[in-house]
Amino acid sequence: MEKRSTYEEGKATVSYDSNTFLNPVARPTRDFGIAIAVLESAHRDGFRVLDATGGTGIRGIRYGLEIGATDVTILEINEKAFETAKANVESNSSNAKVINTSIQEFANCSRERFDLIDLDPFGGIVPYVYDIMKMSRDNSLLFATSTDSAVLCGAHYKACIKLYGAVPLHNELCHEVGLRILAGYLIRTAASFNFGVEVIAGFFYKHYMRVHTKLHYGSKNASKSIESLGFVEYCNSCGHRGMDGGLIPKMHTCPECGADLTLSGPLYTGSLKDGGLLDRVKSVMEENGMADASIRLANKLIAELDAPLYYSVPKLTKSLGTGSLSPARLIDALAASGHSASISHMGPEYVKTDASMAQVKELALDLLGKSGR
């Protein structure tokens, strides 16, 4: 008999073997979904959840046990994983339905609509989003996780263009740009179903890109979301970076040095977080004893400046030909000069600020000129 493992998370305990995939490292992606659902379900009469890619069933089971969802459906196309999920539902005394089918088959054969759909496939989300929209309605929550970060980060340049219809950026900005390409793809697909997309929380964690969104039905909402699309502009010569709104790029030369710009997109150019929501999400996590890693991530997102893009401090000092500089010192200097700044949750060496590259360079040189370090 094949060896089985047991794993406990939240109020769920699941058993699984090598035929069914479960990564405990991904717990924060699940905790965020549960915490947001706790807040959203409190304002709705009845709450129907679809765990579109079930695996062990742990996500769907947790939705049922921890938010009191009135109806939970778990889909799993792999027959052995389906049997595992079904057994886990029974052992957790869950009322979730487990169905051995694909997202596409279920969407085309069912007329069900859900308040929350959580999509966490192996790899990318592209093959599934079109059918997910068929099962959505006004104010549906759509949470999506992508693990094809190599594609979204531009390591597989042509694959990103083919799958997401967007040009990636393969440099230090790739994780945020990839996350924005992911959100932009959801926006463009949703618009064809007359849904606008409100991005309420998005993050990069380990190799996971995760976006939490709310869908708003209506042509005006869809059109408004399309207006949030645009491009990232990046100068390989001086390091300038910025956002260019609209589906037709307006900037082609660097405003700081005049060199040709590299453009990435179309992608989502708006805010990646609702600060007030994140405060409440953190409270839910603490009250329910969720993982320390999840609470730490929430703290990072709350503290992070709500501004697009960031600067890599090691790359900055390398381009200046100077000694090293701590991100904390640079942030203090930016604040002292009247700018907003913070560490990015995407890495401790990344600084978000509303200052331009020229201003950041000037401050860095001033600091290093005084101390050499």
N, C-alpha and C positions, 0 to 999 in steps of 0.2 A: 504494500500500500504506500502511495506517495505521501511524503511528509507534509503535514499541514502546520500552518502558523496561526497564532491567535493575536489579534491586535485590538486594543481598546482606545477609543477616541470619543470624547464627549460622553454622551449617554449610550453609545453603541459599542458592542463587542462583536467582531467578525472573525471568522475562520476562513482560511483560503490556502490553496496550494499553488504550484508554479504555473498552472493553467490560467490563473486569474491575477491580474496586476493590481498592486496597491503600493503606493509610495508614502510612507509616514512623513517624509520630508515635506510633502505638499500640504500638510495639515493647515498652515495659514490660509491657503486658497479656499479650503473648506470652511474654516472658522469665520472668515470674512463673509462668505455667503450666508452662513447660519445667522450671524449677528445682524446683518442687514435685513434678512427675512424676518427676524424677531421684531424689528422696528416697523417694518412695512405691514406685516400681517396683523399688527395690533389695530390698524385703521380700516380693516376690511372684514366684511361678513363672508366667512368661508375663505379658504386659501388652498388653491390647487397647485401642486408642484409636479414638475416633470424633471426627473434625473435622466437626461437623454443618453448618457453613456455610463451605464451602471457599474460595470466591473464587479467588485465584491458587494455592491449595494450600500456601502457605508454612507455615502452622501445622502442618498434618498432616505435611508433609515434615520439618519440624524435629523433631517428636515421634519420627519414625522414625529420623532420623540422630543425634539427640542423647541420646535415652534408651534407644535400642535396643529400641523396642517390637516385640513379635513380630508384631503385626498392626495395621495402620493403615488405616482406611476414611475416605475423604473424600467428602462429599456436596456436590453443587452443582447447583441446579435450572436455572440459566441455561445454555443450550446453548453459547454462545460462551465463557463463563467456564469451563465444564466442559472444553472443548477446551484452553484455556490451562492449567488445572490438570493435565490429563493430560500435556501436553507438558512441564510443569515437573517432574512426577514422573519422567518418563523422563530428562530432562536431569540430574537430580540422582541418578540411579541408585537411586531409592527403590523399595521393594517395596510402597508404598501402593496400595490400590485406589481408583480414582476412579469414582463412580457418578453418572450424570446423573438425579437424582431429588430429590424433596422429602423433608424430614424426616418428614412425615406418611406419605407412601407407603412409605418405607423401614421405618418403625416398624411399620406395619400388615402389611407383606409379609414381614418378616424376623423370625426368632426369635433373632437375635444379641443378646448382652449384652456390655457393655463395662466395662473397668476404669476408663476415663476418658472422659468426654464433654465436649468443649469447644464451647460455644455462643456464637458471636459474630456475631449477625445485623446487618443494617442496621436500625437503630431498636431496638425493644424485643423482649424475649424471650417475651412472653405467648403469642403464637400457637404456640409450639413446646414449651413445658415439659411439657405433658400427655403428648405423644408421646415426649419424651426419657425420661420416667419408665418407659415401657414397655421401654426398652432398658437399664435400670439393674439392678443387683443389689446384694447386701449388700457394703458397703465400696467401692462405685463412687465415683469422684471426679467431681463435677459442677462445672465452671467456667463461669461465665456473665458475659458483658459486655453492658451495655445502653448505647446512645447516645441514648435518648429522655429525656435529663436534663431537658428542658423540661417533660415530663409528670411525671416523678418529683419535680421541684422545685416543682411547683404552678403553673407558668406556664399550664398547661392543666389547670385544677383538675378539671373534669368528666371529662376523658379519664383522669386518674389513678384516679378513683373507678370509672369504667367498666372499665378494663383491669386494674388491680391490686386492685380491691376495697378501696381504702384512701384515706383523706382525707390529702392532702399538706399541707405547711407551706411557704408562700411567703415566707420571710424569710431571715435570715442563716444559719439552721440547715438550709436546704433540702438541701444536699448530703449531710450525714450522715443526715438523715431520709429522703431519697430512697434512699440505699443500704440503709437498714434496711427500707424498704418493699419494695425488690427482694428482700432476703433473706427477708422475711416471706412474700412471694408464693411463693417456692420452698418454704418450710416448709409452707404450707397445701396446696399442690398435691401435694407429696411425701407428706403425711400420708394423702391419699386412696388412695395406693398402698402404705400401711403402711411408709413410710420415715420415719425420723427424719433430721434434717439437722444436721450439725455444721459450723458456720462456722469455717473455719481461717484465712482471710485475706480481708479486704474493703477496698477503697480507692476513692477518687475521684481520677482523674487526667485533666487537661485536661477533656474533656467525656465521659469514659468512667467508668461505674460498673461495678466488677468485683468479683464474689464467688467465692471458692474454697471449695467445701464437700465434705464426705464424707457419703455416705448410709449409714444403718444400718437394716437391715431388722428389722421386728417392731413389733407394736402398741404395746408399752411405749415403744419408741424414738420412734415417731410421736407418742404422747401427750406424752412428755417435751418434744419439740420444740414442740408446741402451747403448752405452758406457758411457753415463752420469748417468746410474743407479748404485746403490750400496746400502750400509747399513749405518745406524747410529749405532755406538758402544757406550755403556753407562756402567759405572761401578757403581754399587749400593754400593760398599764399600767406594771408595774415591771420587766419583763424576766425574771422567774423562769422557769426551765425545769427539767424533770425527767422521770422515767420513771414510768409508772403500769402495773404489771403486770396481766395478765388481759385477757380479751376483753370484759369489761364495765367501763368506766371508773369508778373510785371517786371521783376528785377532779374537782370542777367549779368550785371557787372557789380562788383563789390563797392558799396558806398564808402568804404574806408580806404581801400588801396587801388581800386579800379580794375582789379583782375577779374577774369571770368568766374562766375559762381557755379557751384555744383548744386543742382536742385534735386530734392527728394519728395515724392508724393505722387498723386494726391493723398493727403492724410488729414487727420483731425487736428485742428489748430487751437481748440478751446481748452478749458480747464480740465484737468484730470482728477479733480477731487471736489467734493462738497465738504468744506471744513466743519460745518456744524454737524453734518451726518457722521463724520469720522469721530468727533468727540463722543457722540452717542454710541457708536459702534464699539469704541474702546470701553465705555462703561458696561455695555452688555457683555463683552468679553470678560471683564473683571468679575462681574456679578455671577457669571456662569462658570468660572474657573477654567477658561480656555487657555491654550498653550502660551507659555511665556514668549515664544518666538512670534506668535500672532500679535500679542500686546506690544512687543518691541517694534514690530513693523507698523502697527497703528500709530505709535508714538512718533516714529520717523515721518510718516505721512502727514501727521498733524503739524509737526514742526517745520516741514518743508515749505519753502516759499512757493506760492501759487503763481509761478511764472514759467514760460516755456524754455526748455533747453537748459544746458549747464556748461560749465567750464571744467576741464580736467586740469588740476593744478600741476601734476607732474609734466603733462604735455606743455603747459604754459611756460614753466621754468626752463624746460628743454629748448623751447623755441626762442627764449630770451638768452640762452647760453649762460645761465646763472646757477647759483646753488639752489638747494631745495627750499621750499617754503611750506609751512604747515597750512592746511586749509583753514584752521581756526584763526590764525593770524590774518589771513587774507579777509576772512569774513568780518573780523573786528575792524580792519582798516576800511572796508567797504561801508560798514555801519557808521564809522566815525566821519566818513566823507558824505553822508546823507543818503546812501543807497541801502536797499533791502537786500539781504543775503542769507543763505542757509546752506547746510549740507543737503545733497540730494539723497533720497533713499536708495538710489541705484548704485551708490558706492561712496565710501568715506572720503575718496579723493576728488569727488565732484562737487562743485559749488554752483548753486543757483543764485542769480542776482539780476537786478534790473539795469545793471551797468553795462556799457558797451565793451567790446573787446579792447578798444583803445584805452578806455578808462581803467579796465582791469590791469592791463599791461603797465600803465603809468603807476598805479598803486603798488603793484608787485615790485617794480624796479625801485621805487622809493623805499619800500620795506627792506629789500635786499641790499640796497645801497647803504642803508644805515647800519645793518647788522651783518650782511654777507651770508645770512642763514635764514 
